[in-house]
Amino acid sequence: MLLPKKYILSIFLVTLSWGWSKSQEFNCRVTVNSDQVQTSERSVFTDMENSFTQFINDSEWTEDTYQNLEKIKCNMIITLENTQTSIGNFQANVQIQSARPVYGSDYESILLNFADRDWQFEYVEAQPLQYNDNTFQANLTSILAFYAYIMLGLDYDSFSELGGTLYFQKALDVVNNAQQSNRPGWNALGSTRNRYWLSENLTNTQMVELRRGLYKYQRLALDTFSDDPDNSRKLIVEVLREFRKVRNVYPNSILVIAFLDAKSDELINIFSDGNLQVRREAYDILVAIDPTNSNEYERIIKGS
């Protein structure tokens, strides 16, 4: 796979003179919740929502060509806090979600469901957003680019084993470039649930089996679930065993936490039926690696 182009990305869709343009990779919906911000100038929030959406959807993040039906579906729910120190400076809590379809069904499986509480950025209404892979230009576009690459990496990993390596490396490059800003979320200190650690886990060779597990889970198990659900459940139990191994070594791994945040409801539905012994093992592993949700996992034992 070729390296993505490296150039300044514009929030505006460039249409070539003969009416054709390369299909971009995302179908992302951005929602900005500004209820907590006390200001009479509300138009900036609508502009912000549109600009963020265009930046994600209209930029070319890869060298691959995507058909419309292949675009990655994602959501960003940005909740602004009323902590402005000056006009144009914002702080937010953000929920980022992405999903991919399951073969032979109309079901969409969540790949990422991540809460980022460390968004600090500047935004001026109607000002174009610029980003360059090679340098840090603004905290806002670095954050947006980081999650674009994370979502791409997870999507590629789900279709081919370790297929997302290039994009996880690019996300790591964003982290390294952004560390000079001294903004929260880019460094190892302070929190184990931030962008730094998400990127670290996804590029850590000691955790590579988790990425292989994502491929086994999505491509080998879910995509074939309708043909052989019992075999798919066994494959997913194998994946859960690998997650348990990693959690035993890295108890605070954000990658394990992120996997469960994305998959816990899906796992409960998958194992609410089928062979009781397989369901029991799945339950035991899930309770071991995610004890705070043990009551929810009891639905596995009770069955559908």
VMD Tcl script that draws the C-alpha trace (Angstrom):
set ca {
  {0.00 0.00 0.00}
  {1.37 3.43 -0.96}
  {2.00 6.19 1.53}
  {-0.73 8.82 1.82}
  {-0.10 12.15 0.13}
  {1.55 14.77 2.30}
  {0.19 18.22 1.70}
  {-1.90 20.90 3.35}
  {-5.48 19.73 3.59}
  {-8.26 22.21 3.01}
  {-11.71 22.06 4.54}
  {-13.10 22.84 1.11}
  {-13.85 20.07 -1.39}
  {-11.74 20.57 -4.51}
  {-13.70 19.74 -7.64}
  {-11.66 19.18 -10.78}
  {-12.57 21.14 -13.90}
  {-14.01 18.12 -15.70}
  {-16.39 17.35 -12.85}
  {-14.62 14.39 -11.26}
  {-12.97 14.12 -7.84}
  {-11.43 11.30 -5.88}
  {-13.78 9.70 -3.42}
  {-12.79 10.41 0.18}
  {-12.69 7.83 2.96}
  {-15.19 9.00 5.58}
  {-18.87 9.53 6.02}
  {-18.56 11.30 9.36}
  {-21.20 13.22 11.27}
  {-19.98 15.84 13.72}
  {-22.31 17.18 16.41}
  {-21.31 20.18 18.51}
  {-23.17 20.58 21.81}
  {-22.71 24.17 23.00}
  {-25.38 24.23 25.71}
  {-22.85 24.94 28.45}
  {-21.25 27.89 26.64}
  {-22.75 31.22 27.65}
  {-22.68 33.50 24.64}
  {-25.18 35.25 22.41}
  {-23.08 34.54 19.30}
  {-24.32 31.06 18.41}
  {-23.46 30.99 14.71}
  {-19.87 30.01 15.45}
  {-21.03 26.61 16.71}
  {-22.92 25.80 13.52}
  {-19.89 26.92 11.51}
  {-17.66 24.78 13.74}
  {-19.84 21.72 13.17}
  {-19.79 22.17 9.41}
  {-16.05 22.87 9.24}
  {-15.08 19.82 11.31}
  {-17.36 17.62 9.22}
  {-15.87 18.91 5.97}
  {-12.33 18.54 7.24}
  {-12.85 14.85 8.01}
  {-15.01 13.99 5.01}
  {-13.43 16.06 2.25}
  {-9.75 15.46 2.96}
  {-7.90 12.61 1.25}
  {-6.28 10.52 3.98}
  {-5.10 7.57 1.85}
  {-4.00 6.74 -1.69}
  {-6.88 4.27 -2.04}
  {-10.11 4.95 -3.91}
  {-13.32 4.51 -1.93}
  {-16.77 3.99 -3.33}
  {-19.54 5.78 -1.46}
  {-20.77 2.54 0.10}
  {-17.22 1.78 1.32}
  {-16.79 4.99 3.26}
  {-16.16 4.60 6.99}
  {-19.12 5.69 9.05}
  {-18.21 7.67 12.13}
  {-19.62 10.10 14.68}
  {-17.97 12.81 16.76}
  {-20.07 14.24 19.57}
  {-18.30 17.34 20.87}
  {-19.55 18.78 24.15}
  {-18.06 22.22 24.72}
  {-17.38 23.32 28.27}
  {-17.99 26.82 29.60}
  {-14.32 27.40 30.35}
  {-13.27 29.94 27.73}
  {-10.30 32.04 28.86}
  {-10.61 34.23 25.76}
  {-12.69 34.49 22.62}
  {-11.96 31.66 20.21}
  {-10.49 29.28 22.79}
  {-12.46 26.15 23.60}
  {-12.29 23.06 25.77}
  {-14.43 19.99 25.19}
  {-15.25 16.40 26.01}
  {-15.62 14.32 22.86}
  {-17.01 10.89 22.05}
  {-15.59 9.35 18.87}
  {-17.26 6.35 17.26}
  {-16.66 4.42 14.06}
  {-18.23 1.28 12.63}
  {-17.97 -1.12 9.73}
  {-20.62 -3.35 8.11}
  {-20.78 -7.08 8.75}
  {-20.73 -9.13 5.57}
  {-24.07 -10.52 4.45}
  {-26.14 -8.44 6.86}
  {-27.40 -4.92 7.49}
  {-25.65 -4.90 10.87}
  {-22.86 -2.42 11.60}
  {-20.22 -3.41 14.15}
  {-18.63 -0.67 16.25}
  {-14.83 -0.56 15.98}
  {-14.14 2.51 18.09}
  {-16.08 4.08 20.95}
  {-13.61 6.38 22.64}
  {-14.08 9.23 25.10}
  {-11.49 12.01 24.87}
  {-11.71 14.58 27.67}
  {-8.63 16.54 26.63}
  {-9.73 18.66 23.68}
  {-8.31 22.18 23.84}
  {-8.37 24.20 20.65}
  {-8.71 27.58 19.00}
  {-11.40 28.23 16.42}
  {-12.32 31.35 14.49}
  {-15.50 31.35 12.45}
  {-15.01 30.92 8.68}
  {-11.26 30.42 9.01}
  {-10.01 27.46 6.91}
  {-8.55 24.52 8.80}
  {-5.07 23.52 7.72}
  {-3.07 20.40 8.46}
  {0.27 18.97 7.35}
  {1.50 15.47 8.18}
  {5.04 16.68 8.71}
  {4.59 19.56 11.12}
  {2.40 20.70 13.98}
  {0.20 23.61 12.86}
  {-2.77 23.66 15.22}
  {-4.03 21.51 18.06}
  {-7.48 21.22 16.53}
  {-6.42 19.81 13.17}
  {-3.86 17.55 14.82}
  {-6.61 16.04 16.98}
  {-8.95 15.58 14.01}
  {-6.17 14.05 11.89}
  {-5.15 11.75 14.75}
  {-8.63 10.23 14.98}
  {-8.94 10.00 11.21}
  {-5.81 7.84 11.16}
  {-6.92 5.78 14.17}
  {-10.29 5.05 12.54}
  {-8.59 4.17 9.26}
  {-6.16 1.85 11.04}
  {-8.92 0.00 12.84}
  {-10.94 -0.35 9.66}
  {-7.98 -1.70 7.67}
  {-7.05 -4.05 10.54}
  {-10.59 -5.45 10.50}
  {-10.33 -6.44 6.82}
  {-6.74 -7.73 6.68}
  {-4.37 -8.88 9.40}
  {-2.33 -5.89 10.61}
  {-3.58 -3.98 7.58}
  {-3.80 -0.73 9.53}
  {-0.10 -0.50 10.44}
  {0.58 2.45 8.14}
  {-2.22 4.52 9.64}
  {-1.35 3.74 13.25}
  {2.19 4.87 12.49}
  {0.81 8.09 11.02}
  {-1.29 8.59 14.15}
  {1.89 8.12 16.20}
  {3.61 10.73 14.03}
  {0.78 13.15 14.83}
  {1.34 12.49 18.54}
  {5.08 13.06 18.28}
  {4.65 16.30 16.34}
  {1.98 17.59 18.72}
  {3.98 17.02 21.90}
  {5.77 20.33 21.35}
  {2.46 22.10 21.97}
  {2.34 20.99 25.63}
  {-1.41 20.51 25.25}
  {-3.14 17.76 27.25}
  {-3.67 14.36 25.68}
  {-0.40 14.10 23.77}
  {1.91 13.00 26.58}
  {2.42 9.91 28.75}
  {1.91 11.80 32.00}
  {-1.41 12.69 33.56}
  {-3.74 10.03 32.19}
  {-3.56 6.50 30.80}
  {-6.72 7.10 28.75}
  {-5.53 9.69 26.29}
  {-4.35 9.95 22.69}
  {-0.74 9.19 23.57}
  {-1.56 5.87 25.19}
  {-4.09 4.85 22.55}
  {-1.44 5.36 19.90}
  {1.23 3.68 22.04}
  {-0.89 0.58 22.57}
  {-1.71 0.29 18.87}
  {1.98 0.42 17.90}
  {3.34 -1.59 20.86}
  {4.77 -4.87 19.58}
  {3.88 -6.52 22.91}
  {0.20 -5.91 22.14}
  {0.18 -6.84 18.46}
  {-1.93 -9.93 19.17}
  {-4.80 -7.62 20.06}
  {-4.69 -6.21 16.55}
  {-4.55 -9.68 15.07}
  {-7.49 -10.46 17.31}
  {-9.50 -7.63 15.78}
  {-9.05 -9.19 12.34}
  {-10.05 -12.62 13.64}
  {-13.05 -11.13 15.44}
  {-14.36 -9.04 12.56}
  {-13.34 -10.85 9.38}
  {-13.14 -14.49 10.42}
  {-15.90 -14.56 13.04}
  {-18.48 -11.82 12.52}
  {-18.36 -11.83 8.71}
  {-19.08 -15.58 8.74}
  {-21.40 -15.61 11.75}
  {-24.58 -16.26 9.77}
  {-22.98 -19.35 8.14}
  {-21.57 -20.96 11.30}
  {-22.40 -19.11 14.53}
  {-20.95 -21.81 16.80}
  {-17.55 -21.66 15.11}
  {-17.64 -17.87 15.16}
  {-18.25 -17.89 18.91}
  {-15.28 -20.21 19.42}
  {-13.06 -17.85 17.40}
  {-14.20 -14.88 19.46}
  {-13.42 -16.74 22.68}
  {-9.88 -17.24 21.33}
  {-9.67 -13.48 20.82}
  {-10.91 -12.84 24.37}
  {-8.19 -15.13 25.73}
  {-5.56 -12.92 24.06}
  {-7.12 -9.81 25.57}
  {-7.00 -11.44 28.99}
  {-3.30 -12.21 28.54}
  {-2.54 -8.61 27.64}
  {-4.61 -7.22 30.48}
  {-2.75 -9.43 32.95}
  {0.52 -7.84 31.80}
  {-0.85 -4.34 31.18}
  {-3.80 -3.92 33.57}
  {-4.34 -0.29 32.54}
  {-4.16 -0.89 28.80}
  {-6.38 1.67 27.06}
  {-6.61 -0.65 24.06}
  {-8.32 -3.34 26.13}
  {-10.63 -0.73 27.64}
  {-11.41 0.75 24.22}
  {-12.17 -2.71 22.82}
  {-14.67 -3.40 25.58}
  {-16.23 0.06 25.29}
  {-16.89 -0.71 21.64}
  {-17.81 -4.38 21.94}
  {-19.41 -5.15 25.32}
  {-23.04 -4.96 24.14}
  {-22.19 -6.85 20.96}
  {-20.43 -9.58 22.93}
  {-23.40 -9.98 25.23}
  {-25.68 -10.45 22.23}
  {-23.29 -12.89 20.55}
  {-22.94 -15.12 23.63}
  {-26.53 -14.98 24.79}
  {-27.09 -18.06 22.65}
  {-25.12 -21.13 21.63}
  {-23.10 -23.78 23.46}
  {-23.28 -23.24 27.22}
  {-19.63 -24.19 27.81}
  {-18.45 -21.63 25.27}
  {-20.76 -19.01 26.75}
  {-19.49 -19.78 30.25}
  {-15.86 -19.29 29.18}
  {-16.72 -16.02 27.45}
  {-18.50 -14.84 30.60}
  {-15.59 -15.79 32.87}
  {-13.09 -13.93 30.68}
  {-15.23 -10.83 30.32}
  {-15.84 -10.60 34.07}
  {-12.11 -11.02 34.67}
  {-11.06 -8.25 32.28}
  {-14.05 -5.95 32.82}
  {-15.31 -6.54 36.39}
  {-17.18 -3.23 36.61}
  {-19.70 -4.53 34.07}
  {-20.06 -8.01 35.56}
  {-23.79 -7.52 36.15}
  {-24.32 -6.83 32.46}
  {-22.34 -9.92 31.46}
  {-24.66 -12.10 33.55}
  {-27.05 -11.88 30.60}
  {-24.67 -14.26 28.81}
  {-25.30 -16.98 31.37}
  {-29.01 -16.34 31.54}
  {-29.27 -16.67 27.76}
  {-31.64 -15.09 25.29}
}
mol new
graphics top color blue
foreach p $ca { graphics top sphere $p radius 0.5 }
foreach p [lrange $ca 0 end-1] q [lrange $ca 1 end] { graphics top cylinder $p $q radius 0.2 }
display resetview
